[in-house]
Amino acid sequence: MSLQIVEKSGEGLSRVYGVTVPVAELAERLEARIKEIAPTLNVKGFRPGKVPAAHVRRLYGKALMSEVVQQALTESTQKVLDDNKLRPAGDPNLTPEGDIEAVMDGKADLAFELAVDLMPEFEPVDAATLSLEKPVYEPTDAEVDEAVADLAKQNRTFEPRTGKTVKAKDGDQVVIDFIGRVDGEAFEGGTANDVELVLGSGQFIPGFEEQLVGAKPDSDVTVKVTFPAEYQAAHLAGKDAEFETKVKEVRAPVDAPADDEFAKRLGLESLQALKDLVKGNLEQQYAGASRFKLKRALLDQLDTKHDFPLPPKMVEAEFGSIWQQVQQDKEAGSLPPEDKDKSEEQLEKEYRKIAERRVRLGLVLAEIGRGANVTVTEQELSQAILAEARKYGPQAQQVFNLLRENPNAQAQLRAPIFEDKVVDLILSKAKVEEKAVSKDELLKEDDLPEGYTG
């Protein structure tokens, strides 16, 4: 492929090249493409495979030239990287120069600027030199019993209250019919019959359940509420409403004893089997928290043990993603408490440091993984796609097919698998000692390392 390449700048890890593919090269490739497809065409007025090249050019010239240009961009970009022995940190940015329409019409050279960030050269730390503590915690018998008791409470039954002075209490279940009105008009979705509502459960909008406390069976209550400003149905958000409510029955909660019969209702053979299952779930939860803490400690060490120039475009992209979320949180009033009183300048400075940390750690893990030939198998990727698709319930198969056809989505699913495999590799070589900690200590949220805030 004949093309002209000029290095325009080469500071630090950034390189910019001017690349020109001559119009004659494009024309030659276009002619070759026309000759390639002409024998396969079936055009009205011509025998199959006998369509003249000039007619093919008139019919498909623009589309074929678009293919030629795209192929030229891909091949010339790879040639620049190969000829200059460059290891790109991310995809190069291509900026067209000149009149692209003239290029598509076959009247001008294809000229573009190629900007690329390079992978920094560094020697990753030897994993065998790392020492880490792994916090561990085992669930106690009392904790398991408490969790089983909570299960029983969640699965309690309700029986009708009897007597002459029955009144609904907080925690009771009421059976109700209701018609909701806004400005005197019944609204869609505001009418229902035989609804079972546990008072104090927070199942209905704020203020509704409280007004039914004290209600008697076979009584009528007018419930007056205001829909929250952020209510999901926009036409009701912030509106005052009245619900004509018929209380048909008041039921008292009946706690289910945590015994063998209760376990059998849940599909298990005995109370001991239920306790074993609950204990296993707790152990799995605490093992996940332990793994998270250990991984965080490892990343902190990898961060402090590496200092090398970072590809500027990668840092800007990472910071841009973080900063966009910060701005959204700020507008929604949901910034973390520690950030609420900080200035814009201070927040930007801190989150830029976090972006640099993420890029640095990403490069370190990528380099360690590359050196150890760590890969993500097709089976692992398929399992990740399947797990992601299952989150969408009835649309799972459709989502699975979409993910299977989307390289960018696959890359996003592949990245955390690769990272965890590299982390496992490092931990298998590092010195890891287990340290027994309390439950609170294990589940406590970690602060950022020193130097990233304040």
C-alpha positions, 0 to 999 in steps of 0.5 A: 500500500502506497501512502505518505506518513509524517510525524507531526509531534512526539512529546511524552507518550503522545504521537501525532502523524499525518497520513495521506493515501493518494487518490490513485491508490484509492482509484486502483482499489475501487477498480479492483473491488468493482471487478471483484463483485461484477461477476456476482451481480444480477442487474435487470437488462444484463445477463448474470455476471455480465454487468459492465464495470462502468454501470457497476460504478454508477450503481454502487460506486459510492458504497464501494468507495466507502468500503475502500476508504474504511479499509484504507484507514484501517490498513494505514493505521496498522502500518503506522503502528507497525512501521514505528513499532508502537504499542498503543494504549487504546484505539488511535484517534483519526481526524479527517483533513480536507474535503471528504466528499471529494475523496468519496468522489475519487477527486482527492487524496485521503488525508487524516491525522492519527493521534495515539497514546503509547503504552508506558515502559515499566517493569511490574512489581514481582508479585512474590515480594508483596505481603498482604493481610486477608481479613476473615470472619465466620458467622456464629451460631447466634447469628444464624439463629437470628437470621432464621428468626428473621426469615420466620418473621418475614414469612409470618401469617395473618389471621382475622382479629375478632371482637367488638372493638377491633382496630387496626394496629401498626403491623396488622394486615388490612384487606381494602378496596379503594378508588383514588381521585385527583381533582375529583376525577378517578385516575388510571391505576388508582382503583383496586379491590381486595388488596392485602396491605401490611400497615407500616410496610411502606408499600404504599405512598407516604402517609397512606398506611398511617391513616388506616391505623385505628380503622375498624373492619367494614368501615370507610376511610377517606385517605388524603395524600400527596404524591411524591415530587419524584413519583414514577408516574409524571402526571401524578407527581406532586399532586394531592389525591383522595382515596375512598377506602373500604376496610373489609378486614383487619388481620393480626400477625401470627409469628411462625415458629422456626421449627421443622414444619416452617423449614418444610414450608420453605421446601427444606427437609428440616430446621437444621437443613435451613440453618445449614443453608442460611449459614452457607449464605452468610459464609458466602457473603463474608467470603465476598467481603473478605475477597473485596478487602484483600483485592483493595489492599492489593490494588493499594500496594500496586498503586504505591509501588508503580510510578510512570507517565500515564497516557494523557488521553486515557486519563482524560477519558477516565476523568471525563466519565467520573466527572460526568457522574459527579455532576449528575450526583451534584444536580440530584443532591446525592453527592457523598457527605464528605464531598458536599462542602468541597469546592468545584476545584477541590472536587476536580483535583481529587477525582482527577487523582482517582482517574489517574489511579484507575488508569495506572492500576489498569495498565499495571494489571494489563502488563502483568496479565500480558506477561503471564499470557492471561486470557479470557476464554470464550466459555468464560465470556459466554457465561458472563453474557448469559449472566448479564442477559438473565437480569432482563427476565423475559427478554433474556434471549433477546439481550443475549443475542444482542450482546453476542453481536456487540463487540463493545459490550463484550469488551466491557464484560471481558474486562472485569473477568480479565482483571479478576484472573490477574488478581488471582494470579498475583495473590497466588504468588504473594504472601497472604496471611489471614487475620480474624476480624469482627463482622463490623470491621469486615463490612466497614467501607474503606476510605480512599488511600492517603493522598487522594482526598483533602 
